[in-house]
Amino acid sequence: MGKNLTAKRLEACAMLWEAGVKAETLYVDNPRADKTFSFAFDNGVPLLLIIGEQEIANGIYKIKSLNENKEIEVKKEELVEKVKELIEQNPVLLAKEKEETKESK
């Protein structure tokens, strides 16, 4: 999230892709937070990567765990390792999983 940070978002995605982690971004220059969260909830995405001007200045990324409703700050070089750890703990968005379980009954 943040204006004109498409290159930084793609850089983070590339790091994750190279490590075999599935990652997506909204391909717009200035994604709005509500659109980002809607996309995550609609598609069962359990983690969001938050990249803003302040995060870039501090050399960190924020990872938002939607299942736990908490943010974790990590250094850029620790991103892949932490994301893999969080995916292991949160492989799916729990609210989405519960909806699908209800529908299949």
Secondary structure, DSSP 8 states (H G I E B T S, - for coil): --TT-HHHHHHHHHHHHHTT-------SSS--HHHHHHHHHHHT--EEEE--HHHHHHTEEEEEETTTTEEEEEEGGGHHHHHHHHHHH-SS-HHHHHHHHHHH-
